[in-house]
């Protein structure tokens, strides 16, 4: 059901935003200023999508989950309670971007099938957002290996 998937998307976005802020605060390394800034920008871009997703759930006539307990139940993004080293932070973030892309693609088709073109269009925007982040991260990881 589209509203159920929107709840999963909302919870996963909240989880990803929290993790990204954790990485922004705790990342270390010789490229610290760039890493710190990258995670800050990504945190902002991911957070900016939360309200729109939540309001789509309301537009479809359902209540929006709004508690940490519900988010941890619904999220498909793995929580990170530790402080990984920088390379692992980026590797994990890349995997999370790919998870978000898959969810956005699935929901793009689901929304279109239900004639929710606005939601479908927003899923395309989210796919683009996470694909661009994934490209940045892959480029950062490649540089680290040289
Ligand atoms: Fe900050």
Boltz pocket constraint, residues with backbone or C-beta under 6 A from the ligand:
constraints:
  - pocket:
      binder: B
      contacts: [[A, 24], [A, 40]]
      max_distance: 6.0
